[in-house]
């Protein structure tokens, strides 16, 4: 199945393997996952500091980690929407 496209074909292959494992039920559950208000507040705080170039090294690492995890959640949600569209669910 062709899913989310990335510049790296190896990444695409991994994402396709994950998408093939998603059932409609699991896809719906993934779509229901949300970042907690506490985590979002921390991301917002770090983003404001980053915009002003005031992040410490530890804060920059934390911010990058949070963004990477949020990106992963976004990718999983995209895959989930594709699975549901394919299933007509």
NUDO-682733 format. One record per residue: residue number from 1; residue in one letter; x, y, z of N, C-alpha, C in turn. Coordinates in steps of 0.2 Angstrom, whole numbers, plus 5000, padded with zeros to 4 digits. Example, Ala and Ser with C-alpha at 12.3 -4.5 7.8 and 13.67 -1.06 7.14 Angstrom:
BEGIN
<pt n="1" res="a" n_x="5066" n_y="4972" n_z="5039" ca_x="5062" ca_y="4978" ca_z="5039" c_x="5066" c_y="4984" c_z="5039"/>
<pt n="2" res="s" n_x="5064" n_y="4989" n_z="5035" ca_x="5068" ca_y="4995" ca_z="5036" c_x="5064" c_y="5000" c_z="5039"/>
END
This chain:
BEGIN
<pt n="1" res="x" n_x="5004" n_y="4994" n_z="5000" ca_x="5000" ca_y="5000" ca_z="5000" c_x="5004" c_y="5006" c_z="5000"/>
<pt n="2" res="x" n_x="5003" n_y="5011" n_z="4996" ca_x="5007" ca_y="5017" ca_z="4996" c_x="5004" c_y="5022" c_z="5001"/>
<pt n="3" res="x" n_x="5008" n_y="5024" n_z="5005" ca_x="5005" ca_y="5029" ca_z="5011" c_x="5008" c_y="5035" c_z="5011"/>
<pt n="4" res="x" n_x="5010" n_y="5037" n_z="5017" ca_x="5014" ca_y="5044" ca_z="5018" c_x="5020" c_y="5043" c_z="5014"/>
<pt n="5" res="x" n_x="5022" n_y="5049" n_z="5010" ca_x="5028" ca_y="5049" ca_z="5006" c_x="5033" c_y="5053" c_z="5009"/>
<pt n="6" res="x" n_x="5039" n_y="5050" n_z="5009" ca_x="5045" ca_y="5054" ca_z="5012" c_x="5050" c_y="5054" c_z="5007"/>
<pt n="7" res="x" n_x="5055" n_y="5058" n_z="5008" ca_x="5061" ca_y="5058" ca_z="5003" c_x="5065" c_y="5052" c_z="5004"/>
<pt n="8" res="x" n_x="5064" n_y="5048" n_z="5009" ca_x="5068" ca_y="5042" ca_z="5010" c_x="5064" c_y="5035" c_z="5008"/>
<pt n="9" res="x" n_x="5065" n_y="5032" n_z="5003" ca_x="5061" ca_y="5026" ca_z="5002" c_x="5061" c_y="5021" c_z="5007"/>
<pt n="10" res="x" n_x="5066" n_y="5020" n_z="5011" ca_x="5067" ca_y="5015" ca_z="5017" c_x="5061" c_y="5017" c_z="5022"/>
<pt n="11" res="x" n_x="5061" n_y="5024" n_z="5023" ca_x="5056" ca_y="5026" ca_z="5028" c_x="5049" c_y="5024" c_z="5025"/>
<pt n="12" res="x" n_x="5048" n_y="5026" n_z="5019" ca_x="5041" ca_y="5024" ca_z="5016" c_x="5039" c_y="5016" c_z="5017"/>
<pt n="13" res="x" n_x="5044" n_y="5012" n_z="5016" ca_x="5043" ca_y="5005" ca_z="5017" c_x="5042" c_y="5003" c_z="5024"/>
<pt n="14" res="x" n_x="5045" n_y="5006" n_z="5029" ca_x="5043" ca_y="5005" ca_z="5036" c_x="5036" c_y="5008" c_z="5037"/>
<pt n="15" res="x" n_x="5034" n_y="5013" n_z="5035" ca_x="5028" ca_y="5016" ca_z="5036" c_x="5022" c_y="5012" c_z="5033"/>
<pt n="16" res="x" n_x="5024" n_y="5009" n_z="5027" ca_x="5019" ca_y="5004" ca_z="5024" c_x="5018" c_y="4998" c_z="5028"/>
<pt n="17" res="x" n_x="5023" n_y="4996" n_z="5031" ca_x="5023" ca_y="4990" ca_z="5035" c_x="5018" c_y="4991" c_z="5041"/>
<pt n="18" res="x" n_x="5019" n_y="4997" n_z="5044" ca_x="5015" ca_y="4999" ca_z="5050" c_x="5008" c_y="5000" c_z="5048"/>
<pt n="19" res="x" n_x="5007" n_y="5003" n_z="5042" ca_x="5000" ca_y="5004" ca_z="5040" c_x="4996" c_y="4998" c_z="5039"/>
<pt n="20" res="x" n_x="5000" n_y="4993" n_z="5036" ca_x="4997" ca_y="4986" ca_z="5035" c_x="4995" c_y="4983" c_z="5041"/>
<pt n="21" res="x" n_x="4997" n_y="4985" n_z="5047" ca_x="4996" ca_y="4981" ca_z="5053" c_x="4990" c_y="4985" c_z="5057"/>
<pt n="22" res="x" n_x="4988" n_y="4990" n_z="5054" ca_x="4982" ca_y="4994" ca_z="5058" c_x="4976" c_y="4991" c_z="5056"/>
<pt n="23" res="x" n_x="4972" n_y="4989" n_z="5060" ca_x="4965" ca_y="4988" ca_z="5059" c_x="4961" c_y="4994" c_z="5060"/>
<pt n="24" res="x" n_x="4955" n_y="4994" n_z="5057" ca_x="4950" ca_y="5000" ca_z="5058" c_x="4949" c_y="5002" c_z="5065"/>
<pt n="25" res="x" n_x="4949" n_y="4997" n_z="5069" ca_x="4948" ca_y="4999" ca_z="5077" c_x="4954" c_y="5002" c_z="5079"/>
<pt n="26" res="x" n_x="4960" n_y="5000" n_z="5078" ca_x="4966" ca_y="5003" ca_z="5080" c_x="4967" c_y="5010" c_z="5077"/>
<pt n="27" res="x" n_x="4965" n_y="5010" n_z="5071" ca_x="4966" ca_y="5017" ca_z="5068" c_x="4962" c_y="5022" c_z="5071"/>
<pt n="28" res="x" n_x="4955" n_y="5020" n_z="5073" ca_x="4951" ca_y="5025" ca_z="5076" c_x="4954" c_y="5027" c_z="5083"/>
<pt n="29" res="x" n_x="4957" n_y="5022" n_z="5086" ca_x="4959" ca_y="5024" ca_z="5093" c_x="4965" c_y="5028" c_z="5092"/>
<pt n="30" res="x" n_x="4969" n_y="5027" n_z="5087" ca_x="4975" ca_y="5032" ca_z="5086" c_x="4973" c_y="5039" c_z="5085"/>
<pt n="31" res="x" n_x="4967" n_y="5039" n_z="5081" ca_x="4965" ca_y="5046" ca_z="5079" c_x="4962" c_y="5049" c_z="5085"/>
<pt n="32" res="x" n_x="4960" n_y="5046" n_z="5090" ca_x="4958" ca_y="5049" ca_z="5097" c_x="4963" c_y="5051" c_z="5101"/>
<pt n="33" res="x" n_x="4969" n_y="5049" n_z="5100" ca_x="4975" ca_y="5051" ca_z="5104" c_x="4976" c_y="5058" c_z="5104"/>
<pt n="34" res="x" n_x="4977" n_y="5062" n_z="5109" ca_x="4979" ca_y="5069" ca_z="5109" c_x="4984" c_y="5070" c_z="5114"/>
<pt n="35" res="x" n_x="4988" n_y="5075" n_z="5113" ca_x="4993" ca_y="5078" ca_z="5118" c_x="4990" c_y="5081" c_z="5124"/>
<pt n="36" res="x" n_x="4992" n_y="5079" n_z="5129" ca_x="4989" ca_y="5082" ca_z="5135" c_x="4990" c_y="5089" c_z="5136"/>
<pt n="37" res="x" n_x="4985" n_y="5093" n_z="5139" ca_x="4986" ca_y="5100" ca_z="5140" c_x="4993" c_y="5102" c_z="5144"/>
<pt n="38" res="x" n_x="4995" n_y="5098" n_z="5148" ca_x="5002" ca_y="5099" ca_z="5151" c_x="5007" c_y="5099" c_z="5147"/>
<pt n="39" res="x" n_x="5007" n_y="5094" n_z="5142" ca_x="5013" ca_y="5093" ca_z="5137" c_x="5012" c_y="5099" c_z="5132"/>
<pt n="40" res="x" n_x="5006" n_y="5100" n_z="5130" ca_x="5006" ca_y="5106" ca_z="5125" c_x="5008" c_y="5112" c_z="5128"/>
<pt n="41" res="x" n_x="5006" n_y="5113" n_z="5135" ca_x="5009" ca_y="5119" ca_z="5138" c_x="5016" c_y="5120" c_z="5138"/>
<pt n="42" res="x" n_x="5020" n_y="5114" n_z="5139" ca_x="5027" ca_y="5114" ca_z="5139" c_x="5030" c_y="5115" c_z="5132"/>
<pt n="43" res="x" n_x="5027" n_y="5112" n_z="5127" ca_x="5029" ca_y="5114" ca_z="5120" c_x="5028" c_y="5121" c_z="5119"/>
<pt n="44" res="x" n_x="5023" n_y="5124" n_z="5121" ca_x="5022" ca_y="5131" ca_z="5119" c_x="5027" c_y="5135" c_z="5123"/>
<pt n="45" res="x" n_x="5028" n_y="5134" n_z="5129" ca_x="5033" ca_y="5137" ca_z="5133" c_x="5040" c_y="5137" c_z="5129"/>
<pt n="46" res="x" n_x="5042" n_y="5131" n_z="5128" ca_x="5048" ca_y="5130" ca_z="5124" c_x="5049" c_y="5133" c_z="5117"/>
<pt n="47" res="x" n_x="5043" n_y="5133" n_z="5114" ca_x="5043" ca_y="5136" ca_z="5107" c_x="5044" c_y="5144" c_z="5108"/>
<pt n="48" res="x" n_x="5041" n_y="5147" n_z="5113" ca_x="5042" ca_y="5154" ca_z="5114" c_x="5049" c_y="5155" c_z="5115"/>
<pt n="49" res="x" n_x="5052" n_y="5151" n_z="5120" ca_x="5059" ca_y="5152" ca_z="5121" c_x="5064" c_y="5151" c_z="5115"/>
<pt n="50" res="x" n_x="5062" n_y="5146" n_z="5111" ca_x="5066" ca_y="5145" ca_z="5105" c_x="5065" c_y="5151" c_z="5100"/>
<pt n="51" res="x" n_x="5059" n_y="5154" n_z="5100" ca_x="5058" ca_y="5159" ca_z="5095" c_x="5063" c_y="5165" c_z="5097"/>
<pt n="52" res="x" n_x="5064" n_y="5166" n_z="5103" ca_x="5068" ca_y="5171" ca_z="5106" c_x="5076" c_y="5169" c_z="5107"/>
<pt n="53" res="x" n_x="5077" n_y="5163" n_z="5105" ca_x="5084" ca_y="5160" ca_z="5105" c_x="5086" c_y="5160" c_z="5112"/>
<pt n="54" res="x" n_x="5082" n_y="5158" n_z="5117" ca_x="5084" ca_y="5158" ca_z="5124" c_x="5083" c_y="5151" c_z="5127"/>
<pt n="55" res="x" n_x="5084" n_y="5145" n_z="5123" ca_x="5084" ca_y="5139" ca_z="5126" c_x="5090" c_y="5136" c_z="5128"/>
<pt n="56" res="x" n_x="5091" n_y="5133" n_z="5134" ca_x="5097" ca_y="5130" ca_z="5136" c_x="5098" c_y="5124" c_z="5132"/>
<pt n="57" res="x" n_x="5104" n_y="5121" n_z="5133" ca_x="5105" ca_y="5115" ca_z="5129" c_x="5100" c_y="5109" c_z="5131"/>
<pt n="58" res="x" n_x="5099" n_y="5109" n_z="5137" ca_x="5094" ca_y="5103" ca_z="5139" c_x="5087" c_y="5105" c_z="5137"/>
<pt n="59" res="x" n_x="5085" n_y="5111" n_z="5137" ca_x="5078" ca_y="5113" ca_z="5134" c_x="5078" c_y="5112" c_z="5127"/>
<pt n="60" res="x" n_x="5083" n_y="5113" n_z="5123" ca_x="5083" ca_y="5112" ca_z="5116" c_x="5082" c_y="5105" c_z="5115"/>
<pt n="61" res="x" n_x="5086" n_y="5100" n_z="5118" ca_x="5085" ca_y="5093" ca_z="5118" c_x="5078" c_y="5091" c_z="5119"/>
<pt n="62" res="x" n_x="5075" n_y="5094" n_z="5125" ca_x="5068" ca_y="5092" ca_z="5126" c_x="5063" c_y="5094" c_z="5121"/>
<pt n="63" res="x" n_x="5064" n_y="5100" n_z="5119" ca_x="5060" ca_y="5103" ca_z="5113" c_x="5060" c_y="5099" c_z="5107"/>
<pt n="64" res="x" n_x="5066" n_y="5097" n_z="5105" ca_x="5067" ca_y="5093" ca_z="5099" c_x="5064" c_y="5086" c_z="5100"/>
<pt n="65" res="x" n_x="5064" n_y="5083" n_z="5106" ca_x="5061" ca_y="5077" ca_z="5107" c_x="5054" c_y="5077" c_z="5107"/>
<pt n="66" res="x" n_x="5051" n_y="5082" n_z="5110" ca_x="5044" ca_y="5083" ca_z="5110" c_x="5041" c_y="5084" c_z="5103"/>
<pt n="67" res="x" n_x="5045" n_y="5088" n_z="5099" ca_x="5043" ca_y="5089" ca_z="5092" c_x="5043" c_y="5083" c_z="5088"/>
<pt n="68" res="x" n_x="5048" n_y="5079" n_z="5089" ca_x="5049" ca_y="5072" ca_z="5085" c_x="5043" c_y="5068" c_z="5087"/>
<pt n="69" res="x" n_x="5041" n_y="5067" n_z="5093" ca_x="5036" ca_y="5063" ca_z="5095" c_x="5029" c_y="5065" c_z="5093"/>
<pt n="70" res="x" n_x="5028" n_y="5072" n_z="5093" ca_x="5022" ca_y="5075" ca_z="5090" c_x="5022" c_y="5073" c_z="5082"/>
<pt n="71" res="x" n_x="5027" n_y="5074" n_z="5079" ca_x="5028" ca_y="5072" ca_z="5072" c_x="5026" c_y="5065" c_z="5071"/>
<pt n="72" res="x" n_x="5028" n_y="5060" n_z="5075" ca_x="5027" ca_y="5053" ca_z="5074" c_x="5019" c_y="5052" c_z="5075"/>
<pt n="73" res="x" n_x="5016" n_y="5055" n_z="5080" ca_x="5009" ca_y="5055" ca_z="5081" c_x="5006" c_y="5057" c_z="5075"/>
<pt n="74" res="x" n_x="5008" n_y="5063" n_z="5072" ca_x="5005" ca_y="5065" ca_z="5066" c_x="5005" c_y="5060" c_z="5060"/>
<pt n="75" res="x" n_x="5011" n_y="5057" n_z="5060" ca_x="5012" ca_y="5052" ca_z="5054" c_x="5007" c_y="5046" c_z="5056"/>
<pt n="76" res="x" n_x="5007" n_y="5044" n_z="5062" ca_x="5002" ca_y="5038" ca_z="5064" c_x="4995" c_y="5040" c_z="5062"/>
<pt n="77" res="x" n_x="4993" n_y="5046" n_z="5064" ca_x="4986" ca_y="5048" ca_z="5062" c_x="4985" c_y="5048" c_z="5055"/>
<pt n="78" res="x" n_x="4990" n_y="5051" n_z="5051" ca_x="4989" ca_y="5051" ca_z="5044" c_x="4988" c_y="5044" c_z="5041"/>
<pt n="79" res="x" n_x="4992" n_y="5039" n_z="5044" ca_x="4991" ca_y="5032" ca_z="5042" c_x="4985" c_y="5029" c_z="5044"/>
<pt n="80" res="x" n_x="4982" n_y="5031" n_z="5049" ca_x="4976" ca_y="5029" ca_z="5052" c_x="4970" c_y="5031" c_z="5047"/>
<pt n="81" res="x" n_x="4970" n_y="5038" n_z="5045" ca_x="4965" ca_y="5040" ca_z="5041" c_x="4965" c_y="5037" c_z="5034"/>
<pt n="82" res="x" n_x="4971" n_y="5035" n_z="5032" ca_x="4972" ca_y="5031" ca_z="5025" c_x="4969" c_y="5024" c_z="5026"/>
<pt n="83" res="x" n_x="4970" n_y="5021" n_z="5032" ca_x="4968" ca_y="5014" ca_z="5033" c_x="4960" c_y="5015" c_z="5033"/>
<pt n="84" res="x" n_x="4957" n_y="5019" n_z="5036" ca_x="4950" ca_y="5020" ca_z="5037" c_x="4947" c_y="5022" c_z="5030"/>
<pt n="85" res="x" n_x="4950" n_y="5026" n_z="5026" ca_x="4948" ca_y="5028" ca_z="5020" c_x="4948" c_y="5022" c_z="5015"/>
<pt n="86" res="x" n_x="4953" n_y="5018" n_z="5016" ca_x="4954" ca_y="5012" ca_z="5011" c_x="4949" c_y="5007" c_z="5013"/>
<pt n="87" res="x" n_x="4947" n_y="5006" n_z="5020" ca_x="4942" ca_y="5001" ca_z="5022" c_x="4935" c_y="5004" c_z="5021"/>
<pt n="88" res="x" n_x="4934" n_y="5010" n_z="5019" ca_x="4928" ca_y="5013" ca_z="5019" c_x="4924" c_y="5013" c_z="5026"/>
<pt n="89" res="x" n_x="4928" n_y="5014" n_z="5031" ca_x="4926" ca_y="5014" ca_z="5038" c_x="4925" c_y="5021" c_z="5041"/>
END
